[in-house]
Amino acid sequence: MTAVPKPRARHYATKAKVRSYIETARELGVKVGGFEVTPDGTIRILAEQAARSATGASNAYDDWKREGN
């Protein structure tokens, strides 16, 4: 018989901690494109390229504008 683990309580990260993680990522040469904070306190730093592909930022309009139109 195994005990069922309790769900983790909400424990949001502080602004200072998020800022610190972003600064550390930049110091390591990562171009930060965004971040995600989950209710359990997990902080995910998204590289610029990953954030762009996740949001679908490169769409037909952006491509058209890049071509100088």
C-alpha positions as CSV (number, residue, x, y, z in Angstrom):
1,M,0.0,0.0,0.0
2,T,1.5,3.3,-1.1
3,A,0.5,6.7,0.1
4,V,-1.0,9.0,-2.4
5,P,1.1,12.2,-2.6
6,K,-0.8,15.4,-1.8
7,P,-0.9,18.0,-4.6
8,R,1.6,20.8,-4.1
9,A,0.2,23.9,-2.5
10,R,0.2,27.2,-4.4
11,H,3.5,28.9,-3.7
12,Y,4.0,31.7,-6.3
13,A,7.5,32.9,-6.9
14,T,8.5,36.4,-5.9
15,K,9.3,39.2,-8.4
16,A,12.8,39.2,-7.0
17,K,13.3,35.5,-7.7
18,V,11.9,35.8,-11.2
19,R,14.2,38.8,-11.8
20,S,17.2,36.9,-10.5
21,Y,16.5,33.9,-12.7
22,I,16.2,36.2,-15.8
23,E,19.4,38.0,-15.0
24,T,21.2,34.7,-14.5
25,A,20.0,33.4,-17.9
26,R,21.2,36.6,-19.6
27,E,24.6,36.3,-17.9
28,L,24.8,32.8,-19.4
29,G,24.2,34.2,-22.8
30,V,20.5,33.2,-23.2
31,K,18.4,35.8,-25.1
32,V,15.3,35.8,-22.9
33,G,12.0,35.9,-24.8
34,G,9.7,35.3,-21.9
35,F,9.0,33.5,-18.7
36,E,6.3,31.4,-17.1
37,V,5.5,31.1,-13.4
38,T,3.2,28.2,-12.3
39,P,1.1,28.1,-9.2
40,D,3.5,25.8,-7.5
41,G,6.4,28.3,-7.8
42,T,8.1,26.8,-10.9
43,I,9.8,29.4,-13.0
44,R,10.5,28.6,-16.7
45,I,12.7,31.0,-18.6
46,L,12.0,30.9,-22.4
47,A,14.7,31.6,-24.9
48,E,13.8,34.2,-27.5
49,Q,13.6,31.6,-30.3
50,A,11.5,29.2,-28.2
51,A,9.1,32.0,-27.2
52,R,8.7,33.1,-30.8
53,S,7.9,29.6,-32.0
54,A,5.5,29.0,-29.1
55,T,3.5,32.1,-29.7
56,G,3.5,31.8,-33.5
57,A,4.9,35.3,-33.7
58,S,6.3,34.6,-37.2
59,N,3.1,34.8,-39.2
60,A,2.4,35.9,-42.8
61,Y,2.1,39.6,-41.8
62,D,5.4,39.6,-40.0
63,D,7.1,37.9,-43.0
64,W,5.5,40.5,-45.3
65,K,6.7,43.4,-43.2
66,R,10.2,42.0,-43.0
67,E,10.4,42.0,-46.8
68,G,10.0,45.7,-46.7
69,N,6.3,46.1,-47.6
